[in-house]
């Protein structure tokens, strides 16, 4: 089966939207794959450039998915080789590009909120340490 099929049957629409389960049990579904990419982008702190790039290239999503062949080394920083072609196929559909953008933004917002909570907790602990009497001060 050729990778770049242009069929418009119902199975192609489900596959593009990530609704169809993968053939292999170890392989990710479309939604899991988009989630994994979003998670990795946020971990690498590339959310803003990624969203900027995806938003600006959304009108050319099909052409952009074809360009992924040339960007394989960069994309493989986020995906395994096994999931690379599946990701390129998902990016052909603008709905999936928008879904990826939303997931990146949601994960980035969660990461920022967690970072803020951690900083507040660290400040609270530091204030508590300052309030506690030191053992050498008691003597």
C-alpha positions in Angstrom: 0.0 0.0 0.0 1.4 3.4 -0.9 1.9 5.8 1.9 0.6 8.9 0.1 -2.9 7.8 -0.9 -5.4 10.4 -1.9 -8.5 8.4 -1.4 -11.5 10.0 0.1 -13.3 7.0 1.5 -14.6 6.8 5.1 -11.6 4.8 6.3 -9.3 7.6 5.0 -11.3 10.3 6.8 -11.2 8.3 10.1 -7.5 7.6 9.7 -6.8 11.3 9.0 -8.8 12.4 12.1 -7.0 9.9 14.3 -10.2 7.9 15.0 -9.0 4.6 13.7 -7.0 2.4 16.0 -3.5 1.5 14.8 -3.0 -1.9 13.2 -0.2 -2.9 15.6 -0.8 -3.1 19.3 2.4 -1.2 20.1 1.6 1.7 17.7 0.0 4.9 18.9 -3.4 6.1 17.8 -3.6 9.4 16.0 -4.7 11.3 19.1 -2.0 9.7 21.3 0.5 10.6 18.6 -0.5 14.2 18.6 -0.5 14.2 22.4 3.0 12.8 22.5 4.2 15.5 20.0 2.6 18.3 22.0 4.1 16.9 25.2 7.6 16.8 23.7 7.3 20.3 22.3 6.3 21.7 25.6 9.1 19.7 27.4 11.6 21.3 25.1 10.1 24.7 25.7 9.3 25.2 22.1 5.6 25.9 22.5 5.6 29.5 21.2 7.7 28.9 18.1 5.8 25.7 17.3 2.4 27.3 17.6 3.6 30.3 15.5 4.9 27.9 12.8 1.8 25.7 12.8 -0.6 28.7 12.7 1.3 30.3 9.9 1.5 27.1 7.9 -2.1 25.9 8.5 -3.4 27.0 5.1 -0.7 24.9 3.5 -1.1 21.9 5.7 -1.2 19.4 2.9 1.9 20.8 1.3 3.5 21.1 4.7 2.9 17.4 5.3 4.7 16.6 2.1 7.7 18.8 3.3 8.0 16.7 6.4 9.9 14.2 4.3 12.7 16.7 4.1 12.4 17.6 7.8 12.7 14.0 8.9 15.7 14.5 11.3 13.9 17.4 13.1 10.6 15.6 13.4 12.3 12.4 14.7 13.4 14.5 17.7 9.8 14.2 18.7 8.8 10.8 17.3 10.1 7.4 16.7 10.8 6.4 13.1 7.7 4.1 13.3 5.4 7.0 14.0 7.0 9.5 11.6 4.9 8.5 8.6 1.7 8.4 10.6 2.4 11.9 11.9 3.1 13.2 8.4 -0.3 11.7 7.3 -2.1 13.3 10.2 -0.7 16.7 9.3 -2.3 16.6 5.9 -5.6 17.5 7.5 -6.1 21.1 8.8 -8.3 19.8 11.7 -5.4 17.8 13.0 -3.1 20.8 12.8 -5.6 22.8 14.8 -5.9 19.9 17.3 -2.1 19.8 17.7 -2.0 23.6 18.3 -4.7 23.3 21.0 -2.9 20.5 22.7 0.4 22.3 22.7 -1.3 25.4 24.1 -3.1 23.3 26.8 0.0 21.4 27.8 2.0 24.7 27.9 -0.6 26.3 30.1 -0.5 23.3 32.5 3.3 23.3 32.6 3.4 27.0 33.3 0.8 26.6 36.1 2.8 23.7 37.6 6.0 25.8 37.4 4.2 28.7 39.1 2.9 26.4 41.9 6.4 24.9 42.4 7.9 28.4 42.7 5.2 29.5 45.2 5.9 26.3 47.2 9.6 27.0 47.2 9.0 30.6 48.4 6.7 29.3 51.1 9.3 26.8 52.3 12.0 29.5 52.3 9.8 31.8 54.5 9.2 28.9 56.9 12.9 28.2 57.2 13.6 31.9 58.0 11.0 31.8 60.8 12.3 28.6 62.4 15.0 29.3 65.1 18.3 27.8 64.3 19.9 25.3 66.7 22.9 27.5 67.3 20.7 30.4 68.2 19.0 28.4 71.1 22.3 27.9 73.0 
